[in-house]
Amino acid sequence: MSVSIFPKNKLSKEQLKYISDRISAPEHYDDKGPSKFWHYQSGLYVVMEIASNIPIGIVEQSAPLDAVAPGWWIDSRFRGKGLGSRMVDCLADYLKMQGATGVGDIRIQTHNGQYNDASEALKKRFEAYFED
């Protein structure tokens, strides 16, 4: 599966409803990070699975472009399938096209630490895009 990143304001009403419903699903009650800020109007991006055009996650990035510090969330239906790596690759490319030049402090926030290892690996993968 391939993914792409889109600003939240570029989604259709159906796509917005779909991802909003997934964020609010009972299995995501304890999720941390960007899913708790879905009501924000700027700095939010949606991760789309290209073939199906289905939103599978979100990214929040509102830090200055010389110290980007994104947070990400992937719908539980899509976790553990390698999409996090694809998301980070796509995100790094997207942010570089927006003028990002460096990485700030990316904080890992998972419920009871259950996804800390996976998130740390994604964080390192993302940071590697901005190393000299």
Secondary structure, DSSP 8 states (H G I E B T S, - for coil): --EEEEEGGGS-HHHHHHHHHHHTSGGGTT--GGGGGTT-SSSEEEEEETTTTEEEEEEE--S-TTSB--EEEE-GGGTTSSHHHHHHHHHHHHHHHTT---B-------GGGTTHHHHHHHHHHHHHTT--
